[in-house]
């Protein structure tokens, strides 16, 4: 028997090694392919998960946007139903907080209506904001504007120059790339264009414009007194109609014929004649009564009797009176600036403002006419005397702002839009709309925490 050469055994062993190496390579390739396929699957799964979340956020954002539109319609209904002759009635049917609209929820961010705002609330207040509680940029005199917080002489002159059609200042804006408007302000945000105006002047410490010093704002304002900035105290929308809802004009307080008819209807012929004489309608003379306040002071009427006719009285033959400040809702800085602008010293003006705020807090049902202003301060008070001849005050409002914030399902998709409604033509109309979503969360920590745990605030 012929023996098998040893080399053949070596060749067989090498072949087996080659086959094992090939199988190992295939295994490695399969493993790499498997890892690659798994990676691709994970990548697309993660991408789809992100897309799902993005789609969910977009859906929540759309739900929040629709909720804002629904809330705006709700506000329009409330103003139509609850506002009578310039007075917005407080009613439990009008909800401003955590309004459920479909799967979304909405809040109307307001301001503390009665308290002194030098110490802001820790959480947002919800409700409508009275635009007549602010100073009108198109009507206020320079000496009034000067007394507002964060206002300087240069800024006050800049405001006057911007709105004036025949300004003597004629500030140069060419270096800024535009020209002075020399026309009325159309929105308060035009203040950004005034030479020398800065964002800290406008927003102060209230960066998200919600009337609250949030935790971030507290950190930024550490060691300083809280200041909300000029935008908190000014408006361009306040105007009061000199006609009734049916189109008939108010009674001109300087027209004997018109006034006599009103007084006779309210108090009888004999009393009407007495009142006309008291007001200065003697013989052929006609007094120059400049405001309802002056009419009340000169008439000698009691506050109750004056309230019977107050809503019927007009001062001008123009269709509207612009820039009156509602003493029923104006904050202390606005009242103080108004009184100082009339020539009253700062200490007296501040004291009068605090007295009025305290009085209206305690007498919410007795502030229907401007007579309460005299009752609270007294006939001989310097503020009463200074404002008697100025048509600056009112107790009625026809413009309200609704700062509506909303979130979609599960608290996602935050949106915020600021509306201004005007009722001066008889029915509410939206005259201003501004998206404020970019200012960030404005509903406070309480609402945020309740949304995070899935409960209603």
C-alpha positions in Angstrom: 0.0 0.0 0.0 1.4 3.3 -1.1 1.5 5.9 1.6 -0.2 9.3 1.1 2.3 12.1 0.8 2.4 14.4 3.8 2.0 17.5 1.6 -1.6 16.4 0.7 -2.5 16.5 4.4 -1.1 20.0 4.7 -3.1 21.1 1.6 -6.3 19.8 3.2 -5.6 21.6 6.4 -5.0 24.9 4.6 -8.3 24.4 2.6 -10.2 24.0 5.8 -8.6 27.1 7.1 -9.5 29.0 4.0 -13.1 27.8 4.3 -13.3 28.9 8.0 -11.8 32.3 7.2 -14.5 32.7 4.4 -17.2 31.7 6.8 -15.9 34.2 9.4 -15.8 37.0 6.8 -19.3 36.3 5.8 -20.4 36.3 9.4 -18.7 39.6 10.0 -20.3 41.1 6.9 -23.6 39.8 8.0 -23.1 41.3 11.4 -22.0 44.7 9.9 -25.0 44.6 7.6 -27.3 43.8 10.5 -25.8 46.6 12.5 -26.2 49.0 9.6 -29.9 47.9 9.0 -30.6 48.3 12.7 -29.0 51.7 12.8 -31.0 52.8 9.7 -34.1 51.5 11.4 -33.3 53.3 14.6 -32.5 56.5 12.7 -35.8 56.5 10.8 -37.7 55.5 13.9 -36.2 58.4 15.8 -36.9 60.7 12.8 -40.5 59.5 12.7 -40.8 60.0 16.5 -39.5 63.6 16.1 -41.8 64.2 13.2 -44.7 62.9 15.3 -43.8 65.2 18.1 -43.4 68.1 15.7 -46.8 67.3 14.2 -48.3 67.1 17.7 -46.9 70.5 18.5 -48.2 72.0 15.3 -51.6 70.5 16.0 -51.5 71.9 19.6 -50.4 75.3 18.2 -53.3 75.3 15.7 -55.7 74.4 18.5 -54.3 77.3 20.6 -54.7 79.7 17.7 -58.3 78.6 17.2 -58.9 79.0 20.9 -57.6 82.6 20.7 -60.1 83.3 17.9 -62.8 81.7 19.9 -61.9 83.8 23.0 -61.9 87.0 20.9 -65.5 86.2 19.9 -66.3 85.5 23.5 -65.0 88.9 24.5 -67.0 90.6 21.7 -70.1 88.9 23.0 -69.4 90.0 26.6 -68.8 93.6 25.5 -72.0 93.6 23.5 -74.0 92.0 26.3 -72.5 93.5 29.5 -71.3 96.9 28.5 -74.0 99.6 28.8 -73.4 103.3 28.0 -69.7 103.1 28.5 -69.8 101.0 31.7 -68.5 97.4 31.7 -70.5 95.5 34.3 -68.8 92.9 36.4 -70.7 89.6 35.8 -70.0 86.1 36.9 -71.0 84.9 33.4 -68.0 86.5 31.9 -65.1 84.1 32.5 -61.5 85.4 31.9 -59.4 82.5 33.4 -58.9 79.0 32.1 -61.6 79.1 29.4 -62.1 75.7 27.8 -62.4 76.0 24.0 -62.5 72.5 22.5 -59.3 70.7 23.6 -57.5 74.0 24.2 -57.7 76.5 27.1 -57.4 80.3 27.0 -56.7 83.1 29.5 -57.3 86.9 29.2 -54.3 88.6 30.8 -55.4 91.7 32.6 -54.2 94.1 35.3 -55.1 94.7 38.9 -58.0 97.2 38.4 -58.0 99.0 41.7 -54.8 98.6 43.7 -51.7 100.7 43.5 -49.4 99.1 41.0 -46.1 100.1 42.6 -46.1 96.5 44.1 -47.1 94.2 41.2 -49.0 91.0 42.0 -47.0 87.8 42.1 -49.3 86.1 39.6 -51.1 87.5 36.6 -54.5 89.0 37.0 -57.1 88.0 34.4 -59.7 90.3 32.8 -60.1 93.1 30.3 -57.9 96.2 30.4 -59.6 99.6 30.1 -57.8 101.7 27.5 -59.2 104.9 29.1 -57.3 104.1 32.2 -54.2 105.3 30.4 -52.9 108.5 28.9 -53.5 109.1 25.2 -50.3 109.8 23.3 -52.1 111.9 20.8 -53.8 114.2 23.3 -51.7 114.4 26.5 -49.8 117.6 27.0 -46.0 117.5 27.5 -46.2 118.5 31.2 -48.5 115.5 31.8 -46.3 113.0 29.9 -43.3 114.3 31.8 -44.7 113.1 35.0 -44.9 109.5 33.9 -42.4 106.9 35.2 -39.4 106.4 32.9 -40.2 109.6 31.0 -37.5 112.3 30.4 -37.8 115.8 28.9 -36.2 114.7 25.7 -38.6 111.8 25.2 -41.6 113.9 26.0 -40.5 116.5 23.4 -39.8 113.7 21.0 -43.4 112.4 21.4 -44.8 115.9 20.8 -42.6 116.4 17.7 -43.6 113.0 16.3 -47.3 113.7 16.5 -47.3 117.4 15.7 -48.1 118.6 12.2 -46.4 122.0 12.8 -43.8 121.1 15.4 -41.2 123.8 16.2 -38.7 121.1 17.2 -38.4 119.2 13.9 -36.0 116.6 15.3 -33.6 115.1 12.8 -34.2 111.4 12.0 -32.2 111.2 8.8 -29.2 109.6 10.5 -31.6 106.9 11.7 -32.8 106.2 8.2 -36.3 107.6 8.4 -38.2 110.8 9.0 -40.4 112.1 11.8 -44.0 111.2 11.2 -45.6 114.5 12.1 -49.0 112.8 12.5 -51.0 111.0 15.1 -49.7 107.8 16.7 -51.5 104.8 15.3 -50.2 102.4 17.9 -48.2 102.6 21.1 -45.4 100.6 19.4 -44.6 103.7 17.3 -42.8 104.9 20.5 -39.9 102.6 19.4 -39.2 105.1 16.6 -38.9 108.2 18.9 -35.3 109.5 19.0 -33.7 108.4 22.2 -36.4 105.8 23.1 -35.0 102.4 24.3 -36.7 99.1 25.0 -36.0 99.5 28.8 -37.9 102.8 28.6 -40.9 101.0 27.0 -41.0 97.7 28.8 -39.1 98.5 32.0 -38.8 95.4 34.1 -41.9 93.8 32.6 -40.2 92.1 29.6 -43.2 90.0 28.7 -45.8 92.7 29.3 -48.1 90.7 31.6 -48.2 93.2 34.5 -46.2 90.7 36.8 -42.6 90.7 37.9 -41.8 87.1 36.9 -38.8 85.2 38.5 -36.5 86.0 35.5 -37.5 89.7 35.7 -36.8 89.8 39.4 -33.3 88.5 38.8 -32.7 91.1 36.1 -34.1 93.9 38.3 -32.4 92.8 41.5 -31.7 95.7 43.9 -34.0 98.1 41.9 -37.6 99.3 42.4 -39.9 97.5 40.0 -40.9 99.7 37.0 -43.2 98.3 34.2 -42.2 100.9 31.6 -44.1 103.5 29.5 -46.2 101.0 27.5 -48.1 100.2 30.7 -49.4 103.7 31.0 -50.1 105.0 27.5 -52.6 104.3 24.7 -53.8 105.7 21.4 -57.3 104.3 21.4 -59.3 106.2 24.0 -62.2 108.2 22.7 -65.7 108.8 24.0 -68.7 109.3 21.6 -70.7 112.5 22.0 -73.9 110.6 20.8 -76.1 107.9 22.0 -76.3 104.4 20.6 -79.3 105.5 18.5 -77.2 108.3 16.9 -78.8 111.2 18.8 -76.3 113.7 20.1 -75.6 114.4 23.8 -76.8 117.5 25.5 -74.3 120.4 25.1 -73.8 121.9 28.5 -73.2 125.3 26.9 -76.5 125.3 25.0 -79.4 126.8 27.0 -82.0 125.3 24.8 -80.7 121.7 24.9 -79.9 121.9 28.6 -83.2 123.3 29.6 -85.1 120.4 28.0 -82.9 117.9 29.8 -83.2 119.6 33.2 -86.9 120.0 32.9 -87.3 116.3 32.1 -85.2 115.3 35.0 -86.1 117.8 37.7 -89.2 119.8 36.5 -89.6 123.3 35.1 -89.1 125.3 38.3 -85.9 123.4 39.3 -84.6 123.6 35.8 -84.8 127.4 35.8 -83.1 127.6 39.1 -80.3 125.4 37.9 -79.8 127.3 34.7 -79.4 130.5 36.7 -77.0 128.8 39.0 -74.9 127.7 36.0 -74.8 131.2 34.6 -77.5 131.3 32.0 -78.9 134.6 33.1 -80.6 136.9 30.6 -78.7 136.4 27.3 -75.4 135.4 28.8 -73.9 131.9 28.2 -71.3 130.4 30.5 -68.2 128.7 29.0 -68.4 125.4 30.8 -65.3 123.4 29.9 -66.0 120.0 31.5 -68.7 117.9 33.1 -66.8 118.4 36.3 -67.1 122.2 36.1 -70.8 121.8 35.3 -71.3 119.7 38.4 -69.4 122.1 40.6 -71.3 125.2 39.3 -74.7 123.5 39.4 -74.9 122.8 43.1 -76.5 119.4 42.3 -76.2 116.6 44.8 -74.2 113.6 43.6 -77.3 111.5 43.2 -79.1 114.1 41.1 -76.0 114.7 38.9 -75.7 111.0 38.3 -79.2 111.0 36.8 -78.1 113.3 33.9 -74.3 112.7 33.8 -74.4 110.3 30.9 -76.4 112.8 28.8 -73.9 115.7 29.0 -71.6 116.6 26.3 -69.0 119.4 26.0 -68.3 119.7 22.3 -70.2 119.5 19.1 -67.5 117.1 17.7 -68.5 113.5 17.2 -65.9 112.3 19.8 -64.0 113.5 22.8 -60.4 112.1 22.9 -58.0 111.3 25.6 -60.2 111.4 28.7 -58.9 109.3 31.6 -61.3 107.0 33.5 -60.9 107.7 37.2 -62.7 104.5 38.0 -59.8 102.4 36.6 -56.7 104.6 36.2 -53.7 103.4 38.2 -51.8 105.7 40.6 -49.0 106.7 38.2 -51.5 107.9 35.6 -53.6 109.8 38.1 -50.5 111.4 39.6 -49.1 112.4 36.2 -52.5 113.9 35.3 -52.8 115.9 38.4 -49.2 117.2 38.3 -49.7 118.1 34.6 -52.6 120.3 35.8 -50.1 122.2 38.0 -50.5 120.4 41.3 -47.3 119.7 43.3 -46.1 116.1 43.4 -46.9 115.4 47.1 -50.5 116.7 46.8 -51.0 114.8 43.5 -49.7 111.5 44.9 -51.8 111.9 48.1 -54.9 112.6 46.0 -54.3 109.6 43.8 -54.0 107.3 46.8 -57.1 108.7 48.3 -59.1 108.1 45.1 -57.9 104.6 44.8 -58.7 103.8 48.4 -62.2 105.4 48.0 -63.1 103.5 44.9 -62.0 100.2 46.5 -64.4 100.8 49.3 -67.3 102.2 47.2 -67.5 100.1 44.1 -71.3 100.7 43.7 -71.0 104.5 44.2 -68.7 105.6 41.4 -71.2 105.9 38.6 -70.4 109.6 37.8 -67.6 112.0 38.2 -69.3 113.4 41.3 -67.6 110.8 43.4 -64.2 112.4 42.5 -65.4 115.5 44.4 -66.9 113.6 47.2 -63.6 111.7 47.8 -61.3 114.7 47.7 -63.6 117.6 48.8 -64.8 120.7 47.0 -61.9 122.9 47.8 -59.1 120.3 47.1 -56.4 121.7 44.8 -56.8 118.8 42.4 -60.5 119.5 42.0 -59.9 123.2 41.5 -57.1 122.5 38.9 -59.1 120.0 36.9 -62.5 121.8 36.9 -61.7 123.7 33.7 -60.1 120.8 31.9 -62.0 118.1 30.1 -59.6 115.4 31.2 -61.7 113.0 33.3 -64.5 110.5 32.8 -66.1 107.5 34.4 -67.0 105.8 31.0 -64.9 103.7 28.7 -65.5 102.5 25.2 -62.2 100.7 24.4 -61.0 97.6 26.0 -57.9 95.5 25.3 -58.0 91.7 25.6 -54.5 90.1 25.9 -55.4 86.5 25.1 -53.0 83.6 25.7 -53.9 80.0 25.0 -52.4 76.5 25.0 -53.5 73.4 23.1 -53.9 69.9 24.4 -51.6 68.8 27.2 -50.5 72.4 27.6 -48.5 72.6 24.4 -48.6 75.1 21.5 -48.5 78.3 23.5 -49.8 81.3 21.6 -50.6 84.9 22.6 -52.4 87.7 20.8 -53.3 91.2 22.0 -56.6 92.7 20.8 -58.2 96.1 21.2 -62.0 96.4 21.0 -63.7 99.7 20.3 -67.4 100.1 21.2 -67.7 103.8 20.5 -69.7 103.2 17.3 -72.3 101.1 19.1 -70.9 97.6 18.6 -67.5 96.1 19.4 -65.0 96.2 16.6 -61.4 94.9 16.7 -59.2 97.9 15.9 -55.8 96.5 16.8 -54.3 93.0 16.8 -50.7 92.1 17.7 -49.1 88.7 18.1 -47.1 88.6 21.4 -46.1 85.0 21.4 -42.5 85.9 20.9 -42.4 87.5 24.4 -42.6 84.1 26.0 -44.7 82.6 28.7 -46.9 85.2 30.4 -49.4 83.1 32.4 -47.3 82.8 35.6 -45.9 79.8 37.5 -49.2 78.6 38.9 -50.7 78.0 35.5 -47.5 76.4 34.3 -47.3 74.0 37.2 -51.0 73.0 36.9 -50.5 72.3 33.2 -47.4 70.2 33.9 -49.3 67.9 36.3 -52.4 67.8 34.0 -54.8 69.6 36.3 -57.0 72.7 35.7 -55.6 75.9 37.4 
